[in-house]
Amino acid sequence: MTDAPFHNPAAVTVELPMPPTTNNLFASTKGMRYRTSEYNAWIKEAGLRLNIQRPPQTRGKVSLLIEVAEPQTSRQTDLANREKTTVDLLVKHLVIEGDDQRFVRELVMRWAPDVRGVRVTIRSASA
């Protein structure tokens, strides 16, 4: 047995609330940039949900599948705008080591009608 907090499970899946779109993460006033109240609320709620699920920490290179609940309205939305907040949360909570090319080797996103919010599947990557 090792004392290391990380290990490499075959796959880890977590479910999170719908993150705000990238367009609504930050605001500016008088030249100062700050997180919006919507983003702060999501960070808190998503962090709590993540902690309840207690995902194992995955070391090294990973492949991420991010499935996003498809909107049920006629309002169009950009799938890719839900990625940054989701991956940043995984890093902040040490579920993955980082979000740059040393760690995230593959990222796939898709709409998923059976998901409420966002479902992330993390797999160890060999490349």
N, C-alpha and C positions, 0 to 999 in steps of 0.2 A: 504494500500500500504506500502511496506517495502523499506528501503534504500539499502537492500542487492543487490549486482550486480549479484548474481547467482540465477538461478531458475531451475526447473526440467521440461523441455518440454518433450512431449512424444517421439519425435525423432528430431534430427537435422542432416542435411546432408550438407557436404561441399565438394567442388571439388578443388583439388590442382594439380600442375604440378607433373610430375613423379619425385620422389626423387632419388638422387643418391643411388647406392647400398651401403650397410654398408662398403663394402671393399674400397670405395672411399671417405670416410668421413674425414679421418685424414692422415697426412703424418708426417714424422719425419726427422729432420736434427740436427746433432750434439747432439743427446739425447733430443731434444726439440720436443714436439708433438704439431701440429697445425692443424686447419681446412683447408681443401683444398679449392682452389678457386671455384671448382665445388660445394662444400657444401655451401660455403658462398653465392654464386649466387642463389642457390636453396632456402636458408633461406630467402633471400631478396624477391625473386619472389613469393614464397609460402606465405610469410607474407603479401605481398600486396594483393594477391588474397583472402586470408582469411579475411583481413580487408574489402575488397569490399563486401564480402558476409555477413558480420556482423552477425556471428552466435551468438546466445545467449550463455551465460555461464551456464554450467551445474554443479550443486553442488552435491557432494557425489559420490556414487558408480555408475559406468557406464558399459555399454556393448558396445563394438566397433566392427563394421563391416568395414573392410578395403578392398575395391575392387580395384584391380590394373589392368591397361590396359595390356592385354596379348601381348607380343612381336610379331611383324609381321615378324621377321627374324628367321633364323634357329639357331641363337645364343641362347644357353640355359642360363637362368637366374634364380636366386633363389627368390621366392616369399617373403619369410620371411625377406630378406635383405632390404625390403622397409618399414618395420614397425617402426623401432626406430626413424628415422628422422620425420616420420609423427606424431607419438604420442608425441614426444618431442616438435614439433611445436604447437600442441594443448595445451600443458601445458604452454609453453612460452606465448601464447596469451590468457591464462586464459579461454579457451573454456572448459577445464576440469581442476579439481583441482590438479591432480597428476597422475603419471603413475605407482605407486607401487600397491601392493595388497590391500591397503586401498581404492583405487579408481577404478582401472580397474579390474573388476571382471570377465570379459569375453572378449576374443579377437578372432575374426574370420577373416581370410583372405582368399581371393579367387581371381582367375583370372576373369576378366570381359571384354569381347570383345566390349561391348558398352561404355566403359569408356575411356576417354582420360586423362592419368595421373593417379590420385588416387581419389577415392570417399570414403569418410568416413561418416558412419551413426553412430550417438551417441544416445544411449537410456539410460534412467535411469535404474539401476539394483537394484533388491531387495535383492540380496544375497551378 
